[in-house]
């Protein structure tokens, strides 16, 4: 017999793996592992360990605990390999949530049930202020962090399988979007005209660019004569106040956007106003200057931009967030029968599936119009008569 299971207390089992005899002393060697769960869970784990021994993939459990591993993972993998903003998010989740809840568990004994229990507890009462649970979207971020970290443990030979791969992560509820129609856009921009953010908000609504992309935009990235701009980077401010520029996360994020003529004209006026400031200060403008800059040409504070948008939205009675400018741009384009592929390219989505999923509420009407148009085109070809659209 190469191993067996033994119940310790209700819901807790010892898995005893027979490792043969010590060649030097002849003594019997065993490896004991504790597992919380059902008898079937314990039997399944014993079978997995025995299979690992048969295939020479068995790793003897070490004393490394989850807390020590996660700290090592942040230092050796996260900060050197991912964008600073992403690494900062990992670090916050690890220190504020994962280590307090799971840190004392030996890494080799971390089970899918441990993680499933953790997700349930966070959904029920995970807020650090004690006022209820975290949202499914937030807990899913915890799952992604754990899955990524534990996958590194597998690659490093610390685990033979990723426990997070056997866990069902919470499904986030889709956040309701509020978009502006053409009249709403006109109302909002008229209110913004006398503010320092007019050109920025205009470009947000007329291009669908993200806040971080707008704040990183330089004049060298824009060709006003051709009415085009290139998105090549984004700007983020970390928790310690440090500002960082970073490349887009995906190849699709680095993109060319054609400007509507009115947006190009707004940017010309914005640049002329900047040049007047340079002349007054006795400084020379540069193509490397930020298009939207604060004092001394420094990047605008992202939160300040959002707060300015919120104030305008309240003043005009429009229930829209700054990110809804992006949704507004996409929705209006789709309603004007612009192909979803073009909208995907303008927004910088990694795939057309992302665009279709987010704006699925707009696509059914487009399909109906396409079906009617197809029917009309075929009928005209068959009869030689031209059919006018039904005004109703």
C-alpha positions in Angstrom: 0.0 0.0 0.0 1.5 3.3 -1.1 -0.7 5.5 1.1 -3.9 5.9 2.9 -6.2 8.6 4.5 -7.1 9.0 8.1 -9.8 11.3 9.6 -8.5 13.7 12.2 -11.7 15.5 13.1 -14.9 16.2 11.2 -14.0 17.8 7.9 -10.2 17.3 8.4 -8.2 14.4 7.0 -4.6 13.3 7.1 -3.2 12.0 3.8 -0.3 9.6 4.5 1.9 8.9 1.6 4.4 6.0 1.7 7.8 7.1 0.4 9.6 3.8 0.8 12.5 3.0 3.1 15.5 5.1 3.8 18.4 3.4 1.9 20.8 4.4 4.7 18.8 3.4 7.8 16.2 1.1 6.4 13.5 3.0 8.2 10.1 3.5 6.8 9.4 7.0 5.3 6.0 8.7 5.2 4.8 12.1 4.2 1.8 13.4 6.1 -0.4 16.1 4.6 -3.5 17.7 6.2 -6.6 18.5 4.0 -9.8 20.1 4.9 -12.9 18.8 3.1 -14.8 15.6 2.5 -13.6 12.0 2.4 -13.9 12.1 -1.3 -11.7 15.2 -1.5 -9.0 13.4 0.6 -9.2 10.2 -1.6 -8.9 12.4 -4.7 -5.9 14.2 -3.3 -4.2 10.9 -2.3 -4.7 9.6 -5.9 -3.2 12.8 -7.3 -0.1 12.4 -5.0 0.3 8.8 -5.9 0.1 9.7 -9.6 2.7 12.4 -9.1 5.0 9.8 -7.5 4.5 7.5 -10.5 5.3 10.2 -13.0 8.3 11.6 -10.9 6.5 15.0 -10.5 5.9 14.7 -6.7 7.3 17.6 -4.7 7.8 17.1 -1.0 5.9 19.8 0.9 8.1 22.5 2.3 7.6 24.8 5.2 7.1 27.8 3.0 3.8 29.5 3.9 1.5 31.4 1.6 2.5 34.8 3.2 6.2 34.2 2.5 5.6 33.0 -1.0 3.4 36.0 -1.9 5.9 38.5 -0.6 8.6 36.7 -2.6 6.4 36.7 -5.7 5.7 40.4 -5.5 9.5 41.1 -5.2 10.7 38.6 -7.8 7.9 38.6 -10.4 5.3 41.3 -10.0 7.4 44.5 -9.7 10.0 43.5 -12.3 7.6 42.1 -14.9 4.2 44.0 -15.0 3.3 47.6 -15.3 3.8 49.6 -12.0 0.0 50.3 -11.7 -0.7 46.6 -12.0 2.0 45.6 -9.5 0.7 48.2 -7.1 -2.7 46.7 -7.3 -1.3 43.2 -6.7 0.6 44.5 -3.7 -2.5 46.1 -2.2 -4.6 42.9 -2.5 -1.8 40.7 -1.1 -1.0 42.8 2.0 -4.5 44.0 2.8 -6.5 40.8 2.1 -4.6 37.7 1.0 -1.9 37.5 3.7 -4.2 38.3 6.6 -6.7 35.6 5.5 -4.5 32.9 4.0 -0.9 33.7 4.9 -0.5 31.2 7.7 -1.4 28.2 5.5 1.6 26.2 4.2 1.8 26.8 0.5 1.8 23.1 -0.3 -1.4 22.6 1.7 -3.4 25.4 0.1 -6.6 23.8 -1.4 -9.3 25.0 -3.8 -11.7 24.8 -0.8 -9.6 27.3 1.1 -9.9 29.7 -1.8 -13.6 29.1 -2.3 -14.2 29.8 1.4 -12.1 32.9 1.2 -14.1 34.3 -1.7 -17.4 33.6 0.1 -16.1 35.4 3.3 -15.0 38.4 1.3 -18.3 38.7 -0.5 -20.1 38.5 2.8 -17.9 40.7 5.0 -14.7 41.6 3.3 -14.7 45.4 3.7 -11.9 46.6 5.9 -14.2 49.2 7.6 -16.6 46.4 8.7 -19.5 47.7 6.6 -20.4 44.6 4.6 -18.9 42.6 1.8 -16.7 43.4 -1.2 -18.3 43.5 -4.7 -18.0 40.4 -7.0 -15.8 42.4 -9.3 -13.3 43.2 -6.5 -13.2 39.6 -5.3 -12.6 38.5 -8.9 -9.5 40.8 -8.9 -8.4 38.8 -5.8 -8.9 35.6 -7.7 -6.9 36.9 -10.7 -4.1 37.9 -8.4 -4.1 34.5 -6.6 -4.2 32.6 -9.9 -1.3 34.5 -11.4 0.8 34.1 -8.2 0.1 30.4 -7.8 0.9 29.8 -11.5 4.3 31.2 -10.8 4.6 28.7 -7.9 3.9 25.9 -10.3 6.6 27.2 -12.7 9.1 27.6 -9.9 8.5 24.0 -8.8 6.8 24.9 -5.5 3.5 23.4 -6.5 2.5 20.7 -9.0 -0.9 22.3 -9.7 -2.6 25.6 -9.3 -5.4 25.4 -6.7 -7.0 28.6 -8.1 -7.6 26.7 -11.3 -10.3 24.6 -9.6 -12.2 27.4 -8.1 -15.2 29.3 -9.5 -14.5 33.0 -9.2 -17.4 35.4 -8.6 -19.1 36.7 -11.7 -19.1 40.5 -11.6 -22.3 42.4 -12.2 -22.1 44.6 -15.3 -21.9 48.2 -14.2 -24.8 50.2 -15.7 -23.6 52.7 -18.3 -25.2 56.1 -18.8 -24.6 57.6 -22.2 -25.3 61.0 -23.6 -27.3 61.6 -26.8 -26.4 64.3 -29.3 -28.4 67.0 -27.4 -26.8 65.9 -24.1 -23.3 66.2 -25.6 -24.0 69.7 -26.8 -25.4 70.7 -23.4 -22.4 69.3 -21.5 -19.8 70.8 -23.8 -21.4 74.2 -23.8 -21.1 74.1 -20.0 -17.5 73.0 -20.2 -16.5 75.7 -22.7 -15.4 78.2 -20.1 -13.4 75.7 -18.0 -9.7 74.7 -18.5 -11.0 71.2 -19.4 -13.0 72.0 -22.5 -10.6 70.6 -25.1 -9.9 67.5 -23.0 -13.6 66.7 -22.5 -14.3 67.4 -26.2 -11.7 65.0 -27.2 -12.9 62.4 -24.7 -16.4 62.5 -26.3 -15.3 62.7 -29.9 -12.6 59.9 -29.8 -13.6 57.5 -27.0 -10.1 57.7 -25.5 -9.5 56.7 -21.9 -8.6 59.3 -19.3 -5.1 57.9 -18.9 -4.5 58.1 -22.6 -5.7 61.7 -22.9 -3.4 62.7 -20.0 -0.4 61.2 -21.7 -1.1 62.7 -25.1 1.7 64.9 -26.6 1.6 67.3 -29.5 4.0 65.1 -31.3 1.3 62.4 -31.3 -1.1 64.6 -33.2 -1.2 65.7 -36.9 -3.8 68.4 -37.1 -3.4 68.8 -40.9 -4.3 65.1 -41.4 -6.7 65.2 -38.5 -5.2 62.1 -36.9 -3.6 61.2 -33.5 -1.6 58.2 -32.3 -2.2 56.6 -28.9 1.1 55.3 -27.8 1.0 55.5 -24.0 -1.0 56.3 -20.9 -0.4 58.2 -17.6 -1.2 56.9 -14.1 -0.6 58.2 -10.6 0.4 55.6 -8.0 -0.7 55.5 -4.4 2.6 57.2 -3.3 1.9 60.1 -5.6 4.5 59.0 -8.2 3.3 59.6 -11.8 4.2 56.9 -14.5 3.8 56.8 -18.2 3.4 53.3 -19.6 2.9 51.6 -23.0 -0.6 50.2 -23.8 -1.4 46.7 -22.4 -2.1 45.2 -25.8 -1.1 45.8 -29.3 -4.6 47.0 -30.1 -4.2 49.7 -27.4 -1.5 51.3 -29.5 -3.6 52.8 -32.3 -4.3 55.5 -34.8 -7.5 57.5 -34.4 -9.0 59.8 -37.1 -10.3 63.1 -35.6 -13.6 64.6 -36.6 -13.0 68.1 -38.2 -14.5 69.9 -35.2 -12.2 68.1 -32.8 -9.2 69.1 -34.8 -10.4 72.7 -34.8 -10.8 72.6 -31.0 -7.2 71.3 -30.6 -5.9 74.1 -32.9 -7.5 76.6 -30.6 -6.2 74.8 -27.6 -2.6 74.9 -28.9 -2.9 78.5 -29.8 -3.9 79.3 -26.2 -0.9 77.2 -24.9 1.5 79.1 -27.2 0.2 82.5 -25.8 1.0 81.2 -22.3 4.5 80.2 -23.5 5.0 83.7 -25.0 3.9 85.4 -21.8 6.3 83.2 -19.7 9.2 83.6 -22.1 9.4 79.8 -22.8 9.6 77.9 -26.0 6.8 75.4 -26.9 7.9 71.9 -27.9 6.2 69.0 -29.7 7.1 66.9 -26.6 4.8 69.1 -24.5 1.7 67.4 -23.1 -1.5 68.4 -24.8 -3.3 68.7 -21.5 -1.0 69.9 -18.8 -1.0 71.6 -15.5 1.3 74.1 -13.9 4.8 74.1 -15.4 3.7 71.6 -18.1 3.3 68.7 -15.6 0.6 66.1 -16.1 -2.8 66.9 -14.8 -3.9 65.0 -11.7 -6.3 62.2 -12.8 -8.6 62.7 -9.8 -8.8 66.5 -10.5 -10.0 65.8 -14.0 -12.6 63.4 -12.8 -13.9 65.8 -10.2 -14.1 68.6 -12.8 -16.3 66.3 -14.9 -18.5 65.4 -11.9 -19.1 69.1 -11.2 -20.1 69.8 -14.7 -22.4 66.7 -14.8 -24.2 67.9 -11.7 -24.5 71.4 -13.0 -26.1 70.3 -16.2 -28.2 67.6 -14.5 -26.6 64.8 -16.6 -26.1 61.5 -14.8 -22.8 60.5 -16.6 -19.3 59.5 -15.4 -16.1 60.5 -17.2 -15.7 56.9 -18.4 -19.2 57.2 -19.9 -17.8 59.6 -22.5 -16.1 56.6 -23.9 -19.4 54.7 -23.9 -21.2 57.7 -25.4 -18.7 57.8 -28.3 -19.1 54.1 -29.1 -22.8 54.0 -28.7 -23.5 56.9 -31.0 -21.1 55.5 -33.6 -22.9 52.1 -33.6 -26.3 53.8 -33.9 -25.0 55.6 -36.9 -24.3 52.1 -38.5 -20.5 52.4 -38.1 -19.1 48.8 -38.2 -18.3 47.3 -34.8 -14.8 46.5 -36.1 -14.2 50.3 -36.6 -15.5 51.1 -33.1 -13.2 48.4 -31.7 -10.2 49.9 -33.4 -11.0 53.4 -32.2 -11.5 52.3 -28.6 -8.5 50.0 -28.5 -10.3 46.9 -27.4 -8.1 43.8 -27.7 -10.9 41.9 -29.6 -14.1 42.5 -31.4 -15.8 40.2 -28.8 -15.1 42.7 -26.1 -16.8 45.5 -28.1 -19.7 43.3 -29.0 -20.2 42.2 -25.3 -20.0 45.7 -23.9 -22.3 47.3 -26.5 -24.7 44.3 -27.0 -27.6 46.6 -26.2 -27.0 48.6 -29.4 -26.3 45.7 -31.8 -29.8 44.2 -32.0 -31.2 47.3 -33.7 -28.3 47.3 -36.1 -29.0 43.7 -37.0 -32.7 44.5 -37.7 -31.6 47.3 -40.0 -29.1 45.1 -41.7 -31.7 42.3 -42.3 -34.1 44.8 -43.8 -31.4 46.3 -46.0 -30.4 42.9 -47.2 -34.0 42.0 -48.1 -34.4 45.3 -50.0 -31.1 44.9 -52.0 -32.1 41.4 -53.1 -35.6 42.4 -54.1 -34.3 45.3 -56.1 -31.8 43.0 -57.9 -34.6 40.5 -58.7 -37.2 42.9 -59.9 -35.1 45.8 -61.2 -37.3 48.2 -59.2 -36.0 50.5 -56.5 -37.8 50.2 -53.1 -37.8 53.3 -50.9 -37.4 52.7 -47.1 -40.6 52.6 -45.1 -40.9 56.0 -43.4 -42.6 54.3 -40.5 
